[in-house]
Amino acid sequence: MRSRLLLWFAVLSAAVAVVCGGSVTYDGRSLIINGQRRLLFSGSIHYPRSTPEMWPSLISKAKEGGIDVIETYAFWNQHEPKQGQYDFSGRLDIVKFFKEVQAQGLYACLRIGPFIESEWNYGGLPFWLHDVPGIIYRSDNEPFKFYMQNFTTKIVNLMKSENLYASQGGPIILSQIENEYKNVEAAFHEKGPPYVRWAAKMAVDLQTGVPWVMCKQDDAPDPVINACNGMKCGETFAGPNKPNKPAIWTENWTSVYEVYGEDKRGRAAEDLAFQVALFIAKKNGSFINYYMYHGGTNFGRTSSSYVLTAYYDQAPLDEYGLIRQPKWGHLKELHAVIKLCSDTLLHGVQYNYSLGQLQEAYLFKRPSSQCAAFLVNNDKRRNVTVLFQNTNYELAANSISILPDCKRIAFNTAKVSTQFNTRSVQTRATFGSTKQWNEYREGIPSFGGTPLKASMLLEHMGTTKDASDYLWYTLRFIHNSSNAQPVLRVDSLAHVLLAFVNGKYIASAHGSHQNGSFSLVNKVPLNSGLNRISLLSVMVGLPDAGPYLEHKVAGIRRVEIQDGGDSKDFSKHPWGYQVGLMGEKLQIYTSPGSQKVQWYGLGSHGRGPLTWYKTLFDAPPGNDPVVLFFGSMGKGEAWVNGQSIGRYWVSYLTPSGEPSQTWYNVPRAFLNPKGNLLVVQEEESGDPLKISIGTVSVTNVCGHVTDSHPPPIISWTTSDDGNESHHGKIPKVQLRCPPSSNISKITFASFGTPVGGCESYAIGSCHSPNSLAVAEKACLGKNMCSIPHSLKSFGDDPCPGTPKALLVAAQCK
């Protein structure tokens, strides 16, 4: 009965076998890879939302966090922006992405869709589908099925040609067809179920050698596995639709995606851990994918309606790829403890019984006496003590305690032992001199100069074909009234509207994520005689969800001028149209394109809407992520060296009175050492002089444990027969700075009864005077340190008989 220490890296390497391909099947407990049942943790990292230069680090950090599988969608509208013309270069090099996954010893899950939603422009569908005669997306419709099958086959054949399926020796062990179709299926009536059956058969017939899933599709046809999406699949998932299918969670949302004008809604590490543990214990879950593990950036115009450029910044790896604590570390501990007993979970018999009114136990036993238990406290307010197998256990409120050996608690979902961290931005350069900037004022088109005419209000998306966010509506008319201040009313189903009368800016209005329509109502100065009205309709991303997406409409729907008691409707008037801005057409955000227009010194035209600004800057030294501060701007888009870093909309405040996003990611891969071209297209009247450039880093770390916290998982041992034992029972504060920095200062240390937690703290009524000295001795000058929660570490007991906590905060430099 020889014991061997489960070192941290050993736990991780046990979690992911060397990826060398082989058979992938399944039964009612799990996926079976090379004949072995596997309990797998997966993380979503979308290749277009980061850069190829970031992929190795992102995948490595996911692996270190206990992730076994990297999941991604395939992005149809990026790969086939024009019918039959494909792009798999740069950020779209999906083959390179999967080969990096394989090189790091991880598996992959490919969710082809090809409708993906994902808060991605048009749900990932290429807009050229819109103009295919007779097409109805995602239904038993021959034109749509033809193009869907074309793209799906294209992706599958590409993967096969590079030997990327596990059956060929590659990393891909699972694929997905369609996406959350049950949400819309009823809207298609009799055309829905046949489409589901067709999609499943089409996918299976491609013979990838790995299983397929359909998420949120309870009636997924055999052999396709139905999977769960959401935050609480441990509670909501009805289970596999056949006893020989495993329980799979394809989207465990690590946060909530953010939209302009709404406050942030995060998700605590404790809740994530609770739901994962419950899914495994209650549903026999064996595959859990975190959506997102790294969200990244919606570069260019890739986000859907109102969605921020920063995507799932609250994920375990933030927008820039930095580790976000405690979410990353708490989940890492959870993964490690589950792997300690995974053999029992996958092969043992499950039992469930009550421990109290709101408490229950899930027990897994094998004939070999291996045993694992999950003790669940569903009381959201009270800690409780329960009797389990003749032993009392205290369970924190709303938590699950995991006992890998059915004896000792190794992990509790509500007790976070891993550190918290705080990131900060250091300003590296400002652009406060007018001499640093040049500007170009966008011209306001009039009816006579527009290339497209129609005697009606055209639909926005069908006219722009997603070539631009912008569509100009222009008209001219004779005004004979003596009323100097008539009222212009414009009803719109777009997102933003700017109104110009006789070449002068008058007013603007916008909608919201929750309200699909809005109106601009404003007094306008009209000439006696000929007048010109130019209305700029703006989309902030196309819709990404809902049935009959091809029938959705946007843009201006009604225009009228109210003059005293009279009202004139111009909806059927002759209109002139221009798609996009002239600066877009000339690509003045690129170095060659910027030479095509005359730039002027900053302020030459006075600050106003639809102004382009350009400047040059040098890359900040070092390797920390680079960001641009746009807190002084209004709304628009920005480019660095010709590459769009995304839309910004700082002027649209949340209910709490704050902008949704002010710092915008500039990947190092976009930058040259010197002379980088920054071009900003400002729709409103923002001030470019207050733009700044900075770098992001983790500067503060903090740990907080009590005597009731379990010790680190690394302290567990396992015997040769699989029975678990335990040593090193002392909880510890473990601090770790980023690789390039060390702990430079202990900003707070208290062993006793510190008040609060890592977000806000103070010395309590009980405090060891040795706290600071002990922490400084253990940590100063080190990249990482560990401080045991014990009297032996701190000397005399500052308050005998009182339960104690240890809280240490430090700066990294």
Disulfide bonds with the S-S distance in Angstrom:
Cys228-Cys233 2.03
Cys371-Cys406 1.85
Cys702-Cys758 2.09
Cys737-Cys812 2.01
Cys766-Cys799 1.83
Cys779-Cys785 1.99
